Amino acid sequence: MNRQQDTINRLDKAKQSVRTGGKGSVRRKIKKQRKVPTTDDKKLQSTLKRIGVNTIPQIDEVTFFKDDGSVRIFKNPKVQAAVNSNTFVVTGPSEVKQLKDI
């Protein structure tokens, strides 16, 4: 019985050292996950830098024609290109219109 009491006392001491707050503190039920939207953009920019893209200045509009008859139009986009790897990156706000509306 004495050995059991020693074990209980040792566990109580260990339990007190693990506690994050004071006695009677409320436990955190859910850990909030914060999403950082810029991490994807940073990863993309680092990958593009590794490929060796260069910014192409003074492009006013980029138009993509799709097979279903719709058109995606970028006004004042940021265009980057790596000609040796045949890679072009177009970023910016875009609009989707039908071909017959243009």
N, C-alpha and C positions, 0 to 999 in steps of 0.2 A: 504494500500500500504506500509506503514511504517513497519508493522508487517511482510510482505513478504520479505522486504529488510533485516530485522533482521535475518530471517530464512536463507536466502541466505548467509549472512555473517558468520553465525555459521557453515553452511555446508562447506564453503570455508576453514575455520580454521581447521575443522576436516579432510578435504581432504589433507591438507598440512602435517598434522602429520602422516598420513598413508603412504605417499610416501616413497619408499625404497631408491631411489637415489635422486639426486638433481633435480632442475627444468629442464625439457627437457630431462631427462634420458630415455633411450630406455627400453621398457618393455621386459621382457623375454617371448618369445612366447611359447617355449616348455621346460618343466622341464626335464632335462636329468636324466634317471633312470640308476644307475650304478648297475650292477649285480655282486655279490660277489659269486664266485663258491665255496668258502670254507665253506659257511654257511651250505650247505647240508651235507658236510663231517663232520662238527662239530656236527650237529644234529644226524647223524648216529653213530658217535663215542660215544656220550653221551647215546644214546639208547642201544648200545652194552655194554657199561659199566654197565648200569642198569641191563641188563640181567645177566651179570657176565661172559663174555667171557674171556678166557685165550689164549695167543699166544702160538702156537705150533711151536717150533724151528726146524730147519734143515730139511725142506721139500724141495726137489729139483724140483719136478714136480707134477702137479695135472692134471688129465685127466677126462673129462666128455664125456660120450658117449650118443648121442641123438638118438631118434627113427628114424629120417630121414636119418641116415647113416653118419651124420657128427660128428666130434670130436672137442671139445674145449680143447686146451692144454695151461696150465699156466706154464711158466718157472720161477723158483725161486719166488713163490708166498708168500704172507703173509697170513698165515692160522690162524684163531682164532676159538675157539670152546667153546660152553657151553653144555656140555654133558647132564646135568640134564634137559635142555629144548630142547635137540635134535636139536641144532642150530650150523651150521658151516658157517663161512664166509671166502671166498677165494678172495683176491684182488691182482691185479697186471696185467701186460700186458699179453694178450692171443692171440692165433692164432686159426683160424677155418680151419680144414682140413677135407677131406673126408676119410671115413674109409678105402676105397680101396687104398688110397695113403700112408697109414702108414705101 
